[in-house]
Each structure stands twice: as structure tokens, then as C-alpha cells.
Amino acid sequence: AHMGMNVAQMTTQAGIRDCFDAVTTRAARVMGLTDYGIEPGKAASFVLLQAAGVTEAIRLRAPRLKVWRAGRLLADSAPQQVRLAVPGREGAVDFMKR
């Protein structure tokens, strides 16, 4: 989604959402995956990203925190943390908008 957004210059909020959908819900529809999603009766295979939303997920190329397949936790990772090494400004930073 990140590369597609930049190549196609889809930098509006709607464009960013379209790029995200292209690799998630829209891709599932194109492949005929009728049980895709996390609603009751669906497969519940999904990825939890370290991001506040779609824009942050693409802008930061957010790391995966957890992966579920068929409703069961398959993998998990500790949240990534970046620390500044700038003299006088040391400390953690997450680059997410507040």
C-alpha cells in the first residue's frame, strides 16, 4: 500500500484509504474470499498494526504487533520503540500524530 500510494501519488485521505483497502478488503473480494473479516461467522484472520489508523499505518509502514489466523493468535511482537540520540533531546519518540 505504501509503495502504491507513492507511485500513484494518492496522497489525499481518500487516496490513502483506497490504497489500504486495495491490500485488505478489496483484495479479499477480488480473490473471492467471502469469509474475510472479523464479524461473527467470518474467518477472523487479520493483522494488528502499531498505528493509530489507516493513514499512520501506511505513512509509517507500521510494524505488525499481532497476527491472527482463523481466530487464533499465530504470532506477536513487542511494540517497536525509537529513541532519539540527539544531545539534549534524548528520549522515546513514536512519530504518530496526536
SEFIZA-3560 file (N, C-alpha, C; in Angstrom, 3 decimals):
REM SEFIZA-3560
<numar><xx>0.828</xx><yy>-1.189</yy><zz>0.000</zz><atom>N</atom></numar>
<numar><xx>0.000</xx><yy>0.000</yy><zz>0.000</zz><atom>CA</atom></numar>
<numar><xx>0.875</xx><yy>1.256</yy><zz>0.000</zz><atom>C</atom></numar>
<numar><xx>1.966</xx><yy>1.234</yy><zz>0.773</zz><atom>N</atom></numar>
<numar><xx>2.846</xx><yy>2.399</yy><zz>0.873</zz><atom>CA</atom></numar>
<numar><xx>3.442</xx><yy>2.743</yy><zz>-0.493</zz><atom>C</atom></numar>
<numar><xx>3.972</xx><yy>1.741</yy><zz>-1.179</zz><atom>N</atom></numar>
<numar><xx>4.579</xx><yy>1.993</yy><zz>-2.483</zz><atom>CA</atom></numar>
<numar><xx>3.526</xx><yy>2.410</yy><zz>-3.506</zz><atom>C</atom></numar>
<numar><xx>2.392</xx><yy>1.737</yy><zz>-3.513</zz><atom>N</atom></numar>
<numar><xx>1.319</xx><yy>2.081</yy><zz>-4.441</zz><atom>CA</atom></numar>
<numar><xx>0.841</xx><yy>3.505</yy><zz>-4.253</zz><atom>C</atom></numar>
<numar><xx>0.718</xx><yy>3.923</yy><zz>-3.002</zz><atom>N</atom></numar>
<numar><xx>0.278</xx><yy>5.283</yy><zz>-2.699</zz><atom>CA</atom></numar>
<numar><xx>1.255</xx><yy>6.300</yy><zz>-3.282</zz><atom>C</atom></numar>
<numar><xx>2.552</xx><yy>6.044</yy><zz>-3.130</zz><atom>N</atom></numar>
<numar><xx>3.551</xx><yy>6.983</yy><zz>-3.629</zz><atom>CA</atom></numar>
<numar><xx>3.664</xx><yy>6.961</yy><zz>-5.146</zz><atom>C</atom></numar>
<numar><xx>3.656</xx><yy>5.783</yy><zz>-5.748</zz><atom>N</atom></numar>
<numar><xx>3.760</xx><yy>5.681</yy><zz>-7.206</zz><atom>CA</atom></numar>
<numar><xx>2.570</xx><yy>6.352</yy><zz>-7.875</zz><atom>C</atom></numar>
<numar><xx>1.375</xx><yy>6.119</yy><zz>-7.346</zz><atom>N</atom></numar>
<numar><xx>0.157</xx><yy>6.689</yy><zz>-7.933</zz><atom>CA</atom></numar>
<numar><xx>-0.124</xx><yy>8.103</yy><zz>-7.436</zz><atom>C</atom></numar>
<numar><xx>0.714</xx><yy>8.609</yy><zz>-6.547</zz><atom>N</atom></numar>
<numar><xx>0.553</xx><yy>9.934</yy><zz>-5.949</zz><atom>CA</atom></numar>
<numar><xx>-0.841</xx><yy>10.109</yy><zz>-5.351</zz><atom>C</atom></numar>
<numar><xx>-1.274</xx><yy>9.095</yy><zz>-4.627</zz><atom>N</atom></numar>
<numar><xx>-2.595</xx><yy>9.116</yy><zz>-3.972</zz><atom>CA</atom></numar>
<numar><xx>-2.406</xx><yy>9.570</yy><zz>-2.524</zz><atom>C</atom></numar>
<numar><xx>-2.150</xx><yy>10.858</yy><zz>-2.337</zz><atom>N</atom></numar>
<numar><xx>-1.807</xx><yy>11.345</yy><zz>-1.008</zz><atom>CA</atom></numar>
<numar><xx>-2.951</xx><yy>12.040</yy><zz>-0.277</zz><atom>C</atom></numar>
<numar><xx>-4.140</xx><yy>12.052</yy><zz>-0.858</zz><atom>N</atom></numar>
<numar><xx>-5.288</xx><yy>12.588</yy><zz>-0.120</zz><atom>CA</atom></numar>
<numar><xx>-5.744</xx><yy>11.531</yy><zz>0.880</zz><atom>C</atom></numar>
<numar><xx>-6.540</xx><yy>11.921</yy><zz>1.859</zz><atom>N</atom></numar>
<numar><xx>-7.057</xx><yy>10.951</yy><zz>2.827</zz><atom>CA</atom></numar>
<numar><xx>-7.833</xx><yy>9.841</yy><zz>2.119</zz><atom>C</atom></numar>
<numar><xx>-8.645</xx><yy>10.214</yy><zz>1.130</zz><atom>N</atom></numar>
<numar><xx>-9.416</xx><yy>9.212</yy><zz>0.381</zz><atom>CA</atom></numar>
<numar><xx>-8.483</xx><yy>8.294</yy><zz>-0.408</zz><atom>C</atom></numar>
<numar><xx>-7.445</xx><yy>8.852</yy><zz>-0.999</zz><atom>N</atom></numar>
<numar><xx>-6.486</xx><yy>8.055</yy><zz>-1.756</zz><atom>CA</atom></numar>
<numar><xx>-5.730</xx><yy>7.081</yy><zz>-0.879</zz><atom>C</atom></numar>
<numar><xx>-5.333</xx><yy>7.546</yy><zz>0.296</zz><atom>N</atom></numar>
<numar><xx>-4.628</xx><yy>6.684</yy><zz>1.246</zz><atom>CA</atom></numar>
<numar><xx>-5.532</xx><yy>5.536</yy><zz>1.678</zz><atom>C</atom></numar>
<numar><xx>-6.794</xx><yy>5.840</yy><zz>1.955</zz><atom>N</atom></numar>
<numar><xx>-7.755</xx><yy>4.803</yy><zz>2.344</zz><atom>CA</atom></numar>
<numar><xx>-7.940</xx><yy>3.793</yy><zz>1.208</zz><atom>C</atom></numar>
<numar><xx>-8.025</xx><yy>4.282</yy><zz>-0.029</zz><atom>N</atom></numar>
<numar><xx>-8.162</xx><yy>3.393</yy><zz>-1.184</zz><atom>CA</atom></numar>
<numar><xx>-6.959</xx><yy>2.454</yy><zz>-1.307</zz><atom>C</atom></numar>
<numar><xx>-5.760</xx><yy>2.975</yy><zz>-1.070</zz><atom>N</atom></numar>
<numar><xx>-4.558</xx><yy>2.137</yy><zz>-1.135</zz><atom>CA</atom></numar>
<numar><xx>-4.590</xx><yy>1.054</yy><zz>-0.063</zz><atom>C</atom></numar>
<numar><xx>-5.033</xx><yy>1.410</yy><zz>1.133</zz><atom>N</atom></numar>
<numar><xx>-5.124</xx><yy>0.431</yy><zz>2.221</zz><atom>CA</atom></numar>
<numar><xx>-6.165</xx><yy>-0.632</yy><zz>1.883</zz><atom>C</atom></numar>
<numar><xx>-7.308</xx><yy>-0.187</yy><zz>1.388</zz><atom>N</atom></numar>
<numar><xx>-8.366</xx><yy>-1.130</yy><zz>1.003</zz><atom>CA</atom></numar>
<numar><xx>-7.892</xx><yy>-2.072</yy><zz>-0.107</zz><atom>C</atom></numar>
<numar><xx>-7.028</xx><yy>-1.571</yy><zz>-0.991</zz><atom>N</atom></numar>
<numar><xx>-6.547</xx><yy>-2.387</yy><zz>-2.107</zz><atom>CA</atom></numar>
<numar><xx>-5.771</xx><yy>-3.610</yy><zz>-1.639</zz><atom>C</atom></numar>
<numar><xx>-5.153</xx><yy>-3.536</yy><zz>-0.475</zz><atom>N</atom></numar>
<numar><xx>-4.388</xx><yy>-4.682</yy><zz>0.031</zz><atom>CA</atom></numar>
<numar><xx>-5.112</xx><yy>-5.407</yy><zz>1.160</zz><atom>C</atom></numar>
<numar><xx>-6.331</xx><yy>-4.982</yy><zz>1.476</zz><atom>N</atom></numar>
<numar><xx>-7.085</xx><yy>-5.641</yy><zz>2.552</zz><atom>CA</atom></numar>
<numar><xx>-8.443</xx><yy>-6.095</yy><zz>2.025</zz><atom>C</atom></numar>
<numar><xx>-9.483</xx><yy>-5.336</yy><zz>2.298</zz><atom>N</atom></numar>
<numar><xx>-10.846</xx><yy>-5.760</yy><zz>1.968</zz><atom>CA</atom></numar>
<numar><xx>-11.090</xx><yy>-5.921</yy><zz>0.472</zz><atom>C</atom></numar>
<numar><xx>-10.593</xx><yy>-4.991</yy><zz>-0.329</zz><atom>N</atom></numar>
<numar><xx>-10.821</xx><yy>-5.081</yy><zz>-1.776</zz><atom>CA</atom></numar>
<numar><xx>-10.081</xx><yy>-6.280</yy><zz>-2.370</zz><atom>C</atom></numar>
<numar><xx>-8.879</xx><yy>-6.536</yy><zz>-1.886</zz><atom>N</atom></numar>
<numar><xx>-8.120</xx><yy>-7.698</yy><zz>-2.363</zz><atom>CA</atom></numar>
<numar><xx>-8.853</xx><yy>-8.992</yy><zz>-2.035</zz><atom>C</atom></numar>
<numar><xx>-9.445</xx><yy>-9.062</yy><zz>-0.852</zz><atom>N</atom></numar>
<numar><xx>-10.202</xx><yy>-10.261</yy><zz>-0.461</zz><atom>CA</atom></numar>
<numar><xx>-11.395</xx><yy>-10.475</yy><zz>-1.392</zz><atom>C</atom></numar>
<numar><xx>-12.082</xx><yy>-9.393</yy><zz>-1.740</zz><atom>N</atom></numar>
<numar><xx>-13.226</xx><yy>-9.508</yy><zz>-2.661</zz><atom>CA</atom></numar>
<numar><xx>-12.785</xx><yy>-9.988</yy><zz>-4.038</zz><atom>C</atom></numar>
<numar><xx>-11.681</xx><yy>-9.429</yy><zz>-4.541</zz><atom>N</atom></numar>
<numar><xx>-11.176</xx><yy>-9.812</yy><zz>-5.861</zz><atom>CA</atom></numar>
<numar><xx>-10.810</xx><yy>-11.296</yy><zz>-5.887</zz><atom>C</atom></numar>
<numar><xx>-10.265</xx><yy>-11.800</yy><zz>-4.776</zz><atom>N</atom></numar>
<numar><xx>-9.883</xx><yy>-13.214</yy><zz>-4.704</zz><atom>CA</atom></numar>
<numar><xx>-11.058</xx><yy>-14.122</yy><zz>-4.361</zz><atom>C</atom></numar>
<numar><xx>-12.232</xx><yy>-13.530</yy><zz>-4.164</zz><atom>N</atom></numar>
<numar><xx>-13.419</xx><yy>-14.327</yy><zz>-3.871</zz><atom>CA</atom></numar>
<numar><xx>-13.466</xx><yy>-14.876</yy><zz>-2.459</zz><atom>C</atom></numar>
<numar><xx>-12.786</xx><yy>-14.228</yy><zz>-1.523</zz><atom>N</atom></numar>
<numar><xx>-12.776</xx><yy>-14.680</yy><zz>-0.128</zz><atom>CA</atom></numar>
<numar><xx>-14.018</xx><yy>-14.143</yy><zz>0.573</zz><atom>C</atom></numar>
<numar><xx>-15.076</xx><yy>-14.893</yy><zz>0.559</zz><atom>N</atom></numar>
<numar><xx>-16.351</xx><yy>-14.434</yy><zz>1.115</zz><atom>CA</atom></numar>
<numar><xx>-16.377</xx><yy>-14.468</yy><zz>2.636</zz><atom>C</atom></numar>
<numar><xx>-15.452</xx><yy>-15.206</yy><zz>3.257</zz><atom>N</atom></numar>
<numar><xx>-15.451</xx><yy>-15.279</yy><zz>4.720</zz><atom>CA</atom></numar>
<numar><xx>-14.418</xx><yy>-14.341</yy><zz>5.345</zz><atom>C</atom></numar>
<numar><xx>-13.921</xx><yy>-13.371</yy><zz>4.576</zz><atom>N</atom></numar>
<numar><xx>-12.920</xx><yy>-12.429</yy><zz>5.072</zz><atom>CA</atom></numar>
<numar><xx>-13.559</xx><yy>-11.425</yy><zz>6.028</zz><atom>C</atom></numar>
<numar><xx>-12.948</xx><yy>-11.192</yy><zz>7.168</zz><atom>N</atom></numar>
<numar><xx>-13.428</xx><yy>-10.194</yy><zz>8.113</zz><atom>CA</atom></numar>
<numar><xx>-13.404</xx><yy>-10.713</yy><zz>9.537</zz><atom>C</atom></numar>
<numar><xx>-13.843</xx><yy>-9.866</yy><zz>10.462</zz><atom>N</atom></numar>
<numar><xx>-13.843</xx><yy>-10.250</yy><zz>11.874</zz><atom>CA</atom></numar>
<numar><xx>-15.245</xx><yy>-10.237</yy><zz>12.464</zz><atom>C</atom></numar>
<numar><xx>-16.244</xx><yy>-10.256</yy><zz>11.599</zz><atom>N</atom></numar>
<numar><xx>-17.625</xx><yy>-10.318</yy><zz>12.068</zz><atom>CA</atom></numar>
<numar><xx>-17.977</xx><yy>-11.761</yy><zz>12.422</zz><atom>C</atom></numar>
<numar><xx>-19.054</xx><yy>-11.959</yy><zz>13.202</zz><atom>N</atom></numar>
<numar><xx>-19.473</xx><yy>-13.332</yy><zz>13.522</zz><atom>CA</atom></numar>
<numar><xx>-19.659</xx><yy>-14.159</yy><zz>12.247</zz><atom>C</atom></numar>
<numar><xx>-19.114</xx><yy>-15.363</yy><zz>12.256</zz><atom>N</atom></numar>
<numar><xx>-19.220</xx><yy>-16.249</yy><zz>11.111</zz><atom>CA</atom></numar>
<numar><xx>-18.115</xx><yy>-16.088</yy><zz>10.082</zz><atom>C</atom></numar>
<numar><xx>-17.261</xx><yy>-15.086</yy><zz>10.258</zz><atom>N</atom></numar>
<numar><xx>-16.154</xx><yy>-14.867</yy><zz>9.324</zz><atom>CA</atom></numar>
<numar><xx>-14.897</xx><yy>-15.568</yy><zz>9.840</zz><atom>C</atom></numar>
<numar><xx>-13.874</xx><yy>-15.642</yy><zz>9.005</zz><atom>N</atom></numar>
<numar><xx>-12.656</xx><yy>-16.393</yy><zz>9.325</zz><atom>CA</atom></numar>
<numar><xx>-11.819</xx><yy>-15.770</yy><zz>10.442</zz><atom>C</atom></numar>
<numar><xx>-11.924</xx><yy>-14.484</yy><zz>10.649</zz><atom>N</atom></numar>
<numar><xx>-11.151</xx><yy>-13.775</yy><zz>11.680</zz><atom>CA</atom></numar>
<numar><xx>-9.647</xx><yy>-13.996</yy><zz>11.520</zz><atom>C</atom></numar>
<numar><xx>-9.157</xx><yy>-13.819</yy><zz>10.305</zz><atom>N</atom></numar>
<numar><xx>-7.724</xx><yy>-13.818</yy><zz>10.033</zz><atom>CA</atom></numar>
<numar><xx>-7.346</xx><yy>-12.367</yy><zz>9.758</zz><atom>C</atom></numar>
<numar><xx>-6.501</xx><yy>-11.808</yy><zz>10.616</zz><atom>N</atom></numar>
<numar><xx>-6.171</xx><yy>-10.390</yy><zz>10.476</zz><atom>CA</atom></numar>
<numar><xx>-4.867</xx><yy>-10.065</yy><zz>11.177</zz><atom>C</atom></numar>
<numar><xx>-4.379</xx><yy>-8.849</yy><zz>10.931</zz><atom>N</atom></numar>
<numar><xx>-3.121</xx><yy>-8.368</yy><zz>11.483</zz><atom>CA</atom></numar>
<numar><xx>-3.386</xx><yy>-7.086</yy><zz>12.260</zz><atom>C</atom></numar>
<numar><xx>-2.827</xx><yy>-6.980</yy><zz>13.453</zz><atom>N</atom></numar>
<numar><xx>-2.906</xx><yy>-5.763</yy><zz>14.261</zz><atom>CA</atom></numar>
<numar><xx>-1.605</xx><yy>-4.996</yy><zz>14.061</zz><atom>C</atom></numar>
<numar><xx>-1.716</xx><yy>-3.762</yy><zz>13.570</zz><atom>N</atom></numar>
<numar><xx>-0.546</xx><yy>-2.931</yy><zz>13.308</zz><atom>CA</atom></numar>
<numar><xx>-0.331</xx><yy>-1.917</yy><zz>14.422</zz><atom>C</atom></numar>
<numar><xx>0.896</xx><yy>-1.498</yy><zz>14.608</zz><atom>N</atom></numar>
<numar><xx>1.231</xx><yy>-0.467</yy><zz>15.583</zz><atom>CA</atom></numar>
<numar><xx>1.001</xx><yy>0.894</yy><zz>14.929</zz><atom>C</atom></numar>
<numar><xx>-0.272</xx><yy>1.287</yy><zz>14.860</zz><atom>N</atom></numar>
<numar><xx>-0.653</xx><yy>2.544</yy><zz>14.217</zz><atom>CA</atom></numar>
<numar><xx>-1.995</xx><yy>2.992</yy><zz>14.763</zz><atom>C</atom></numar>
<numar><xx>-2.208</xx><yy>4.295</yy><zz>14.756</zz><atom>N</atom></numar>
<numar><xx>-3.466</xx><yy>4.854</yy><zz>15.254</zz><atom>CA</atom></numar>
<numar><xx>-4.591</xx><yy>4.735</yy><zz>14.230</zz><atom>C</atom></numar>
<numar><xx>-4.262</xx><yy>4.479</yy><zz>12.979</zz><atom>N</atom></numar>
<numar><xx>-5.279</xx><yy>4.386</yy><zz>11.936</zz><atom>CA</atom></numar>
<numar><xx>-4.644</xx><yy>4.073</yy><zz>10.595</zz><atom>C</atom></numar>
<numar><xx>-5.454</xx><yy>4.107</yy><zz>9.559</zz><atom>N</atom></numar>
<numar><xx>-5.006</xx><yy>3.757</yy><zz>8.213</zz><atom>CA</atom></numar>
<numar><xx>-3.875</xx><yy>4.667</yy><zz>7.740</zz><atom>C</atom></numar>
<numar><xx>-4.025</xx><yy>5.969</yy><zz>7.905</zz><atom>N</atom></numar>
<numar><xx>-3.001</xx><yy>6.909</yy><zz>7.449</zz><atom>CA</atom></numar>
<numar><xx>-1.671</xx><yy>6.636</yy><zz>8.127</zz><atom>C</atom></numar>
<numar><xx>-1.700</xx><yy>6.438</yy><zz>9.436</zz><atom>N</atom></numar>
<numar><xx>-0.464</xx><yy>6.152</yy><zz>10.175</zz><atom>CA</atom></numar>
<numar><xx>0.127</xx><yy>4.809</yy><zz>9.749</zz><atom>C</atom></numar>
<numar><xx>-0.719</xx><yy>3.828</yy><zz>9.521</zz><atom>N</atom></numar>
<numar><xx>-0.234</xx><yy>2.500</yy><zz>9.124</zz><atom>CA</atom></numar>
<numar><xx>0.572</xx><yy>2.577</yy><zz>7.835</zz><atom>C</atom></numar>
<numar><xx>0.082</xx><yy>3.356</yy><zz>6.876</zz><atom>N</atom></numar>
<numar><xx>0.782</xx><yy>3.472</yy><zz>5.596</zz><atom>CA</atom></numar>
<numar><xx>1.955</xx><yy>4.439</yy><zz>5.701</zz><atom>C</atom></numar>
<numar><xx>1.742</xx><yy>5.589</yy><zz>6.305</zz><atom>N</atom></numar>
<numar><xx>2.799</xx><yy>6.603</yy><zz>6.394</zz><atom>CA</atom></numar>
<numar><xx>4.035</xx><yy>6.071</yy><zz>7.111</zz><atom>C</atom></numar>
<numar><xx>3.823</xx><yy>5.332</yy><zz>8.195</zz><atom>N</atom></numar>
<numar><xx>4.937</xx><yy>4.829</yy><zz>8.999</zz><atom>CA</atom></numar>
<numar><xx>5.361</xx><yy>3.415</yy><zz>8.618</zz><atom>C</atom></numar>
<numar><xx>4.640</xx><yy>2.796</yy><zz>7.654</zz><atom>N</atom></numar>
<numar><xx>4.864</xx><yy>1.378</yy><zz>7.344</zz><atom>CA</atom></numar>
<numar><xx>4.909</xx><yy>0.605</yy><zz>8.659</zz><atom>C</atom></numar>
<numar><xx>3.801</xx><yy>0.690</yy><zz>9.361</zz><atom>N</atom></numar>
<numar><xx>3.679</xx><yy>0.210</yy><zz>10.737</zz><atom>CA</atom></numar>
<numar><xx>4.062</xx><yy>-1.261</yy><zz>10.905</zz><atom>C</atom></numar>
<numar><xx>4.772</xx><yy>-1.546</yy><zz>11.985</zz><atom>N</atom></numar>
<numar><xx>5.125</xx><yy>-2.946</yy><zz>12.265</zz><atom>CA</atom></numar>
<numar><xx>3.911</xx><yy>-3.738</yy><zz>12.750</zz><atom>C</atom></numar>
<numar><xx>3.949</xx><yy>-5.035</yy><zz>12.489</zz><atom>N</atom></numar>
<numar><xx>2.891</xx><yy>-5.934</yy><zz>12.975</zz><atom>CA</atom></numar>
<numar><xx>3.091</xx><yy>-6.175</yy><zz>14.462</zz><atom>C</atom></numar>
<numar><xx>2.007</xx><yy>-6.047</yy><zz>15.224</zz><atom>N</atom></numar>
<numar><xx>2.050</xx><yy>-6.381</yy><zz>16.646</zz><atom>CA</atom></numar>
<numar><xx>1.541</xx><yy>-7.795</yy><zz>16.890</zz><atom>C</atom></numar>
<numar><xx>0.464</xx><yy>-8.155</yy><zz>16.212</zz><atom>N</atom></numar>
<numar><xx>-0.125</xx><yy>-9.483</yy><zz>16.379</zz><atom>CA</atom></numar>
<numar><xx>-0.711</xx><yy>-9.949</yy><zz>15.052</zz><atom>C</atom></numar>
<numar><xx>-0.715</xx><yy>-11.266</yy><zz>14.865</zz><atom>N</atom></numar>
<numar><xx>-1.295</xx><yy>-11.874</yy><zz>13.670</zz><atom>CA</atom></numar>
<numar><xx>-2.228</xx><yy>-12.993</yy><zz>14.121</zz><atom>C</atom></numar>
<numar><xx>-3.467</xx><yy>-12.941</yy><zz>13.642</zz><atom>N</atom></numar>
<numar><xx>-4.440</xx><yy>-13.992</yy><zz>13.931</zz><atom>CA</atom></numar>
<numar><xx>-4.767</xx><yy>-14.728</yy><zz>12.645</zz><atom>C</atom></numar>
<numar><xx>-4.947</xx><yy>-16.029</yy><zz>12.752</zz><atom>N</atom></numar>
<numar><xx>-5.411</xx><yy>-16.832</yy><zz>11.618</zz><atom>CA</atom></numar>
<numar><xx>-6.528</xx><yy>-17.728</yy><zz>12.119</zz><atom>C</atom></numar>
<numar><xx>-7.647</xx><yy>-17.647</yy><zz>11.452</zz><atom>N</atom></numar>
<numar><xx>-8.831</xx><yy>-18.425</yy><zz>11.827</zz><atom>CA</atom></numar>
<numar><xx>-9.182</xx><yy>-18.211</yy><zz>13.300</zz><atom>C</atom></numar>
<numar><xx>-9.050</xx><yy>-16.966</yy><zz>13.751</zz><atom>N</atom></numar>
<numar><xx>-9.441</xx><yy>-16.620</yy><zz>15.113</zz><atom>CA</atom></numar>
<numar><xx>-8.447</xx><yy>-16.985</yy><zz>16.196</zz><atom>C</atom></numar>
<numar><xx>-7.302</xx><yy>-17.519</yy><zz>15.824</zz><atom>N</atom></numar>
<numar><xx>-6.292</xx><yy>-17.911</yy><zz>16.820</zz><atom>CA</atom></numar>
<numar><xx>-5.027</xx><yy>-17.087</yy><zz>16.633</zz><atom>C</atom></numar>
<numar><xx>-4.462</xx><yy>-16.660</yy><zz>17.749</zz><atom>N</atom></numar>
<numar><xx>-3.230</xx><yy>-15.881</yy><zz>17.697</zz><atom>CA</atom></numar>
<numar><xx>-2.110</xx><yy>-16.745</yy><zz>17.131</zz><atom>C</atom></numar>
<numar><xx>-1.497</xx><yy>-16.270</yy><zz>16.062</zz><atom>N</atom></numar>
<numar><xx>-0.445</xx><yy>-17.010</yy><zz>15.378</zz><atom>CA</atom></numar>
<numar><xx>0.939</xx><yy>-16.461</yy><zz>15.724</zz><atom>C</atom></numar>
<numar><xx>1.040</xx><yy>-15.141</yy><zz>15.878</zz><atom>N</atom></numar>
<numar><xx>2.334</xx><yy>-14.516</yy><zz>16.168</zz><atom>CA</atom></numar>
<numar><xx>2.110</xx><yy>-13.189</yy><zz>16.868</zz><atom>C</atom></numar>
<numar><xx>3.068</xx><yy>-12.816</yy><zz>17.695</zz><atom>N</atom></numar>
<numar><xx>3.014</xx><yy>-11.484</yy><zz>18.301</zz><atom>CA</atom></numar>
<numar><xx>4.424</xx><yy>-10.936</yy><zz>18.469</zz><atom>C</atom></numar>
<numar><xx>4.506</xx><yy>-9.620</yy><zz>18.511</zz><atom>N</atom></numar>
<numar><xx>5.775</xx><yy>-8.909</yy><zz>18.638</zz><atom>CA</atom></numar>
<numar><xx>5.608</xx><yy>-7.798</yy><zz>19.655</zz><atom>C</atom></numar>
<numar><xx>6.699</xx><yy>-7.437</yy><zz>20.295</zz><atom>N</atom></numar>
<numar><xx>6.680</xx><yy>-6.297</yy><zz>21.207</zz><atom>CA</atom></numar>
<numar><xx>6.584</xx><yy>-5.015</yy><zz>20.379</zz><atom>C</atom></numar>
<numar><xx>5.889</xx><yy>-4.007</yy><zz>20.887</zz><atom>N</atom></numar>
<numar><xx>5.835</xx><yy>-2.728</yy><zz>20.169</zz><atom>CA</atom></numar>
<numar><xx>7.243</xx><yy>-2.180</yy><zz>19.949</zz><atom>C</atom></numar>
<numar><xx>7.460</xx><yy>-1.616</yy><zz>18.773</zz><atom>N</atom></numar>
<numar><xx>8.761</xx><yy>-1.012</yy><zz>18.493</zz><atom>CA</atom></numar>
<numar><xx>8.840</xx><yy>0.349</yy><zz>19.155</zz><atom>C</atom></numar>
<numar><xx>10.016</xx><yy>0.672</yy><zz>19.621</zz><atom>N</atom></numar>
<numar><xx>10.218</xx><yy>1.969</yy><zz>20.252</zz><atom>CA</atom></numar>
<numar><xx>11.501</xx><yy>2.577</yy><zz>19.699</zz><atom>C</atom></numar>
<numar><xx>11.399</xx><yy>3.820</yy><zz>19.274</zz><atom>N</atom></numar>
<numar><xx>12.544</xx><yy>4.542</yy><zz>18.737</zz><atom>CA</atom></numar>
<numar><xx>13.009</xx><yy>5.541</yy><zz>19.782</zz><atom>C</atom></numar>
<numar><xx>14.314</xx><yy>5.614</yy><zz>19.973</zz><atom>N</atom></numar>
<numar><xx>14.871</xx><yy>6.556</yy><zz>20.938</zz><atom>CA</atom></numar>
<numar><xx>15.775</xx><yy>7.548</yy><zz>20.204</zz><atom>C</atom></numar>
<numar><xx>15.593</xx><yy>8.821</yy><zz>20.497</zz><atom>N</atom></numar>
<numar><xx>16.445</xx><yy>9.864</yy><zz>19.919</zz><atom>CA</atom></numar>
<numar><xx>17.812</xx><yy>9.834</yy><zz>20.578</zz><atom>C</atom></numar>
<numar><xx>18.839</xx><yy>10.092</yy><zz>19.789</zz><atom>N</atom></numar>
<numar><xx>20.197</xx><yy>10.181</yy><zz>20.310</zz><atom>CA</atom></numar>
<numar><xx>20.746</xx><yy>11.587</yy><zz>20.100</zz><atom>C</atom></numar>
<numar><xx>19.857</xx><yy>12.565</yy><zz>19.992</zz><atom>N</atom></numar>
<numar><xx>20.248</xx><yy>13.953</yy><zz>19.780</zz><atom>CA</atom></numar>
<numar><xx>20.598</xx><yy>14.562</yy><zz>21.136</zz><atom>C</atom></numar>
<numar><xx>21.811</xx><yy>15.110</yy><zz>21.287</zz><atom>N</atom></numar>
<numar><xx>22.192</xx><yy>15.689</yy><zz>22.574</zz><atom>CA</atom></numar>
<numar><xx>21.173</xx><yy>16.723</yy><zz>23.059</zz><atom>C</atom></numar>
<numar><xx>20.743</xx><yy>16.559</yy><zz>24.290</zz><atom>N</atom></numar>
<numar><xx>19.765</xx><yy>17.458</yy><zz>24.886</zz><atom>CA</atom></numar>
<numar><xx>18.325</xx><yy>17.111</yy><zz>24.553</zz><atom>C</atom></numar>
<numar><xx>18.113</xx><yy>16.149</yy><zz>23.670</zz><atom>N</atom></numar>
<numar><xx>16.747</xx><yy>15.770</yy><zz>23.273</zz><atom>CA</atom></numar>
<numar><xx>16.545</xx><yy>14.253</yy><zz>23.328</zz><atom>C</atom></numar>
<numar><xx>17.342</xx><yy>13.571</yy><zz>24.145</zz><atom>N</atom></numar>
<numar><xx>17.232</xx><yy>12.126</yy><zz>24.241</zz><atom>CA</atom></numar>
<numar><xx>15.843</xx><yy>11.732</yy><zz>24.731</zz><atom>C</atom></numar>
<numar><xx>15.394</xx><yy>10.578</yy><zz>24.309</zz><atom>N</atom></numar>
<numar><xx>14.108</xx><yy>10.073</yy><zz>24.766</zz><atom>CA</atom></numar>
<numar><xx>13.382</xx><yy>9.316</yy><zz>23.675</zz><atom>C</atom></numar>
<numar><xx>12.275</xx><yy>8.719</yy><zz>24.054</zz><atom>N</atom></numar>
<numar><xx>11.484</xx><yy>7.913</yy><zz>23.121</zz><atom>CA</atom></numar>
<numar><xx>10.629</xx><yy>8.811</yy><zz>22.236</zz><atom>C</atom></numar>
<numar><xx>10.433</xx><yy>8.363</yy><zz>21.015</zz><atom>N</atom></numar>
<numar><xx>9.570</xx><yy>9.066</yy><zz>20.069</zz><atom>CA</atom></numar>
<numar><xx>8.816</xx><yy>8.003</yy><zz>19.265</zz><atom>C</atom></numar>
<numar><xx>7.543</xx><yy>8.273</yy><zz>18.936</zz><atom>N</atom></numar>
<numar><xx>6.783</xx><yy>7.267</yy><zz>18.190</zz><atom>CA</atom></numar>
<numar><xx>6.328</xx><yy>7.748</yy><zz>16.811</zz><atom>C</atom></numar>
<numar><xx>6.524</xx><yy>9.005</yy><zz>16.471</zz><atom>N</atom></numar>
<numar><xx>6.209</xx><yy>9.579</yy><zz>15.159</zz><atom>CA</atom></numar>
<numar><xx>4.723</xx><yy>9.583</yy><zz>14.823</zz><atom>C</atom></numar>
<numar><xx>3.852</xx><yy>9.200</yy><zz>15.752</zz><atom>N</atom></numar>
<numar><xx>2.419</xx><yy>9.183</yy><zz>15.462</zz><atom>CA</atom></numar>
<numar><xx>1.818</xx><yy>10.536</yy><zz>15.806</zz><atom>C</atom></numar>
<numar><xx>0.837</xx><yy>10.933</yy><zz>14.990</zz><atom>N</atom></numar>
<numar><xx>0.152</xx><yy>12.199</yy><zz>15.223</zz><atom>CA</atom></numar>
<numar><xx>-0.729</xx><yy>12.083</yy><zz>16.448</zz><atom>C</atom></numar>
<numar><xx>-0.843</xx><yy>13.135</yy><zz>17.179</zz><atom>N</atom></numar>
<numar><xx>-1.691</xx><yy>13.152</yy><zz>18.380</zz><atom>CA</atom></numar>
<numar><xx>-2.861</xx><yy>14.065</yy><zz>18.159</zz><atom>C</atom></numar>
//
